[in-house]
């Protein structure tokens, strides 16, 4: 009887350890881990189609942060956005931030296009040079109709 209980406890412990390990792995893959310190930057977009809280922020194709807040500004009708950039990544203060697409079937992400200024954004600064999402459907319609607008 005690041999059976010991085996059951050991098997239960192994299953519990595997479940905890899987949960930690899934959290890291999903980007839920703290990943170190970060600092906030703000931006205001005309269109944030396909972007929400948790969307990757990339610089030169490398993930350097995430979108942490998106709010509609009721006065300007723009999407006010807060992005958290990893501590140690200095962004020149003449940089642009754009909504980019991973391809025809891929999702959108936020891309920082670095400028050449010797000065850098401080935590809480606003990136004023923004470009919102471009609608693929409207581009196709313009192409098909031959419009040059």
SULTA-V642306 format. One record per residue. N is the residue number from 1. RES is the residue in three letters. SS is DSSP state (A for helix, B for strand, O for the rest). D_FIRST is the distance of its C-alpha to the first C-alpha in Angstrom with 2 decimals. Layout:
n	res	ss	d_first
N	RES	SS	D_FIRST
N	RES	SS	D_FIRST
This chain:
n	res	ss	d_first
1	UNK	O	0.00
2	UNK	A	3.80
3	UNK	A	5.46
4	UNK	A	5.33
5	UNK	A	6.50
6	UNK	A	8.83
7	UNK	A	10.17
8	UNK	A	10.89
9	UNK	A	12.61
10	UNK	A	14.55
11	UNK	A	15.68
12	UNK	A	16.67
13	UNK	A	18.59
14	UNK	A	20.39
15	UNK	A	21.36
16	UNK	A	22.62
17	UNK	A	24.59
18	UNK	A	26.10
19	UNK	A	27.14
20	UNK	A	28.79
21	UNK	A	30.51
22	UNK	A	31.80
23	UNK	A	33.12
24	UNK	A	34.97
25	UNK	A	36.41
26	UNK	A	37.54
27	UNK	A	39.20
28	UNK	A	41.10
29	UNK	A	42.27
30	UNK	O	43.42
31	UNK	O	45.34
32	UNK	O	43.46
33	UNK	O	43.01
34	UNK	O	45.57
35	UNK	O	47.02
36	UNK	O	49.15
37	UNK	O	52.17
38	UNK	B	54.71
39	UNK	B	58.00
40	UNK	B	59.42
41	UNK	B	62.50
42	UNK	B	64.02
43	UNK	B	65.93
44	UNK	B	67.56
45	UNK	B	67.44
46	UNK	O	69.55
47	UNK	O	66.69
48	UNK	O	63.00
49	UNK	O	62.07
50	UNK	O	58.61
51	UNK	O	57.76
52	UNK	O	55.44
53	UNK	O	53.27
54	UNK	O	51.08
55	UNK	O	53.58
56	UNK	B	54.11
57	UNK	B	57.19
58	UNK	B	58.40
59	UNK	B	61.07
60	UNK	O	62.20
61	UNK	O	59.22
62	UNK	B	56.69
63	UNK	B	54.59
64	UNK	B	55.83
65	UNK	B	54.67
66	UNK	B	53.86
67	UNK	B	55.62
68	UNK	B	54.38
69	UNK	B	56.67
70	UNK	B	59.06
71	UNK	B	61.42
72	UNK	B	64.48
73	UNK	B	67.56
74	UNK	O	69.41
75	UNK	O	72.76
76	UNK	O	72.83
77	UNK	O	70.47
78	UNK	B	68.75
79	UNK	B	65.09
80	UNK	B	64.61
81	UNK	B	61.78
82	UNK	B	59.92
83	UNK	B	58.39
84	UNK	B	56.26
85	UNK	B	57.32
86	UNK	B	55.32
87	UNK	O	56.69
88	UNK	O	58.86
89	UNK	O	60.21
90	UNK	O	63.86
91	UNK	O	65.61
92	UNK	B	69.45
93	UNK	O	71.10
94	UNK	O	73.09
95	UNK	O	70.04
96	UNK	B	69.47
97	UNK	B	66.29
98	UNK	B	66.01
99	UNK	B	63.65
100	UNK	B	63.03
101	UNK	B	61.36
102	UNK	O	59.01
103	UNK	O	60.90
104	UNK	O	61.74
105	UNK	O	58.17
106	UNK	O	56.63
107	UNK	O	56.18
108	UNK	B	58.42
109	UNK	B	58.05
110	UNK	B	60.26
111	UNK	B	62.22
112	UNK	B	64.11
113	UNK	B	67.36
114	UNK	O	68.35
115	UNK	O	71.94
116	UNK	O	73.97
117	UNK	O	74.54
118	UNK	O	74.03
119	UNK	O	72.65
120	UNK	B	69.12
121	UNK	O	67.53
122	UNK	O	66.19
123	UNK	O	63.08
124	UNK	O	64.06
125	UNK	O	67.13
126	UNK	B	68.08
127	UNK	B	68.56
128	UNK	O	71.70
129	UNK	B	72.09
130	UNK	B	69.70
131	UNK	B	69.61
132	UNK	O	67.57
133	UNK	O	65.92
134	UNK	O	68.25
135	UNK	O	67.74
136	UNK	A	67.45
137	UNK	A	68.76
138	UNK	A	71.91
139	UNK	A	72.55
140	UNK	A	72.29
141	UNK	A	74.62
142	UNK	A	77.15
143	UNK	A	77.00
144	UNK	A	77.46
145	UNK	A	80.26
146	UNK	O	82.00
147	UNK	O	82.16
148	UNK	O	82.91
149	UNK	O	81.95
